[in-house]
Amino acid sequence: QLQLVESGGGLVQPGGSLRLSCAVSDLTWDYYPIAWFRQAPGKQREAVSCISRRAGATVFTDAVKGRFTISMDIAKSTVYLQMNSLKPEDTAIYFCAASSKTHNCLVSSYDYDYWGQGTQVTVSS
């Protein structure tokens, strides 16, 4: 059973930065896509970005392009989401997810069958 554990969320002022981490329990999962999703209050879960060794990195959300960067440290079995120039509209619970169904980065949450517990990101002055 694959386990994902997010960390790094918190309260930050607009224009600030945070780095989220997703620790993955199984080293063999580095060939499978690991994605970051976010869900703001009253809104649907939204795919933000994804990475896999086969597919590379993908940014799904235009709103974060140029500000968020996804990366993977194979040795540490960890996927990161570096978030810069944060805006109040980035406020959400951020989840990492993994898929056993595909090697490609897909945008639908239904394609991911392993999820972390989420970490809260709040951008406010």
FIPAPA-385364 format. One record per residue (C-alpha): residue number from 1; chain; x, y, z. Coordinates in nm, 2 decimals, padded with zeros to 4 digits, m for minus. Example, Ala and Ser with C-alpha at 12.3 -4.5 7.8 and 13.67 -1.06 7.14 Angstrom:
# residues 2
[node 1; "A"; [01.23; m00.45; 00.78]]
[node 2; "A"; [01.37; m00.11; 00.71]]
***
This chain:
# residues 125
[node 1; "A"; [00.00; 00.00; 00.00]]
[node 2; "A"; [00.16; 00.32; m00.12]]
[node 3; "A"; [00.16; 00.61; 00.14]]
[node 4; "A"; [00.19; 00.98; 00.07]]
[node 5; "A"; [00.26; 01.24; 00.33]]
[node 6; "A"; [00.25; 01.61; 00.26]]
[node 7; "A"; [00.42; 01.88; 00.46]]
[node 8; "A"; [00.52; 02.24; 00.42]]
[node 9; "A"; [00.19; 02.43; 00.42]]
[node 10; "A"; [00.12; 02.73; 00.63]]
[node 11; "A"; [00.02; 03.10; 00.64]]
[node 12; "A"; [00.21; 03.33; 00.41]]
[node 13; "A"; [00.16; 03.69; 00.30]]
[node 14; "A"; [00.08; 03.77; m00.07]]
[node 15; "A"; [00.40; 03.76; m00.27]]
[node 16; "A"; [00.56; 03.51; m00.04]]
[node 17; "A"; [00.68; 03.16; m00.11]]
[node 18; "A"; [00.63; 02.81; 00.03]]
[node 19; "A"; [00.77; 02.47; m00.06]]
[node 20; "A"; [00.54; 02.17; m00.02]]
[node 21; "A"; [00.68; 01.82; 00.01]]
[node 22; "A"; [00.52; 01.49; m00.06]]
[node 23; "A"; [00.71; 01.19; 00.09]]
[node 24; "A"; [00.64; 00.87; m00.10]]
[node 25; "A"; [00.67; 00.54; 00.08]]
[node 26; "A"; [00.77; 00.32; m00.21]]
[node 27; "A"; [01.09; 00.39; m00.40]]
[node 28; "A"; [00.96; 00.20; m00.71]]
[node 29; "A"; [00.70; 00.47; m00.76]]
[node 30; "A"; [00.94; 00.71; m00.92]]
[node 31; "A"; [00.82; 00.58; m01.26]]
[node 32; "A"; [00.46; 00.66; m01.18]]
[node 33; "A"; [00.30; 01.00; m01.19]]
[node 34; "A"; [00.28; 01.21; m00.87]]
[node 35; "A"; [00.05; 01.51; m00.89]]
[node 36; "A"; [m00.04; 01.80; m00.68]]
[node 37; "A"; [m00.41; 01.90; m00.65]]
[node 38; "A"; [m00.57; 02.17; m00.46]]
[node 39; "A"; [m00.92; 02.24; m00.33]]
[node 40; "A"; [m01.04; 02.57; m00.21]]
[node 41; "A"; [m01.35; 02.61; 00.01]]
[node 42; "A"; [m01.67; 02.56; m00.20]]
[node 43; "A"; [m01.47; 02.47; m00.51]]
[node 44; "A"; [m01.39; 02.15; m00.70]]
[node 45; "A"; [m01.05; 01.98; m00.66]]
[node 46; "A"; [m00.82; 02.12; m00.92]]
[node 47; "A"; [m00.51; 01.96; m01.07]]
[node 48; "A"; [m00.21; 02.19; m01.03]]
[node 49; "A"; [00.10; 02.00; m01.16]]
[node 50; "A"; [00.24; 01.65; m01.21]]
[node 51; "A"; [00.57; 01.48; m01.26]]
[node 52; "A"; [00.70; 01.14; m01.35]]
[node 53; "A"; [01.03; 01.00; m01.47]]
[node 54; "A"; [00.87; 00.89; m01.80]]
[node 55; "A"; [00.65; 01.19; m01.87]]
[node 56; "A"; [00.85; 01.47; m01.71]]
[node 57; "A"; [00.69; 01.77; m01.55]]
[node 58; "A"; [00.35; 01.91; m01.65]]
[node 59; "A"; [00.17; 02.22; m01.52]]
[node 60; "A"; [m00.21; 02.19; m01.56]]
[node 61; "A"; [m00.33; 02.52; m01.42]]
[node 62; "A"; [m00.25; 02.84; m01.62]]
[node 63; "A"; [m00.30; 03.04; m01.30]]
[node 64; "A"; [00.02; 02.90; m01.16]]
[node 65; "A"; [00.24; 02.89; m01.46]]
[node 66; "A"; [00.56; 03.08; m01.41]]
[node 67; "A"; [00.51; 03.08; m01.03]]
[node 68; "A"; [00.49; 02.71; m00.92]]
[node 69; "A"; [00.76; 02.45; m01.00]]
[node 70; "A"; [00.73; 02.07; m00.94]]
[node 71; "A"; [01.04; 01.86; m00.89]]
[node 72; "A"; [01.14; 01.51; m00.77]]
[node 73; "A"; [01.42; 01.39; m00.55]]
[node 74; "A"; [01.46; 01.02; m00.62]]
[node 75; "A"; [01.71; 00.96; m00.34]]
[node 76; "A"; [01.47; 01.11; m00.09]]
[node 77; "A"; [01.15; 00.96; m00.25]]
[node 78; "A"; [01.00; 01.31; m00.23]]
[node 79; "A"; [00.82; 01.53; m00.47]]
[node 80; "A"; [00.82; 01.91; m00.42]]
[node 81; "A"; [00.60; 02.19; m00.52]]
[node 82; "A"; [00.78; 02.52; m00.50]]
[node 83; "A"; [00.53; 02.80; m00.49]]
[node 84; "A"; [00.65; 03.16; m00.55]]
[node 85; "A"; [00.46; 03.49; m00.58]]
[node 86; "A"; [00.17; 03.35; m00.39]]
[node 87; "A"; [m00.17; 03.51; m00.42]]
[node 88; "A"; [m00.48; 03.50; m00.20]]
[node 89; "A"; [m00.65; 03.29; m00.47]]
[node 90; "A"; [m00.39; 03.02; m00.41]]
[node 91; "A"; [m00.54; 02.95; m00.07]]
[node 92; "A"; [m00.65; 02.59; m00.06]]
[node 93; "A"; [m00.58; 02.25; 00.08]]
[node 94; "A"; [m00.30; 02.10; m00.13]]
[node 95; "A"; [m00.30; 01.72; m00.19]]
[node 96; "A"; [m00.04; 01.50; m00.35]]
[node 97; "A"; [m00.16; 01.19; m00.54]]
[node 98; "A"; [m00.01; 00.89; m00.72]]
[node 99; "A"; [m00.15; 00.68; m00.99]]
[node 100; "A"; [m00.10; 00.30; m01.05]]
[node 101; "A"; [m00.31; 00.32; m01.37]]
[node 102; "A"; [m00.08; 00.51; m01.60]]
[node 103; "A"; [00.28; 00.63; m01.65]]
[node 104; "A"; [00.15; 00.96; m01.79]]
[node 105; "A"; [00.04; 01.27; m01.61]]
[node 106; "A"; [m00.34; 01.30; m01.63]]
[node 107; "A"; [m00.55; 01.59; m01.51]]
[node 108; "A"; [m00.85; 01.40; m01.37]]
[node 109; "A"; [m00.85; 01.32; m01.00]]
[node 110; "A"; [m01.02; 00.99; m01.09]]
[node 111; "A"; [m00.70; 00.87; m01.25]]
[node 112; "A"; [m00.51; 00.88; m00.91]]
[node 113; "A"; [m00.57; 00.61; m00.66]]
[node 114; "A"; [m00.34; 00.71; m00.37]]
[node 115; "A"; [m00.38; 01.03; m00.19]]
[node 116; "A"; [m00.21; 01.21; 00.10]]
[node 117; "A"; [m00.40; 01.38; 00.38]]
[node 118; "A"; [m00.35; 01.73; 00.25]]
[node 119; "A"; [m00.17; 02.04; 00.38]]
[node 120; "A"; [m00.34; 02.38; 00.42]]
[node 121; "A"; [m00.19; 02.68; 00.24]]
[node 122; "A"; [m00.33; 03.02; 00.34]]
[node 123; "A"; [m00.22; 03.33; 00.16]]
[node 124; "A"; [m00.33; 03.64; 00.35]]
[node 125; "A"; [m00.21; 03.97; 00.48]]
***
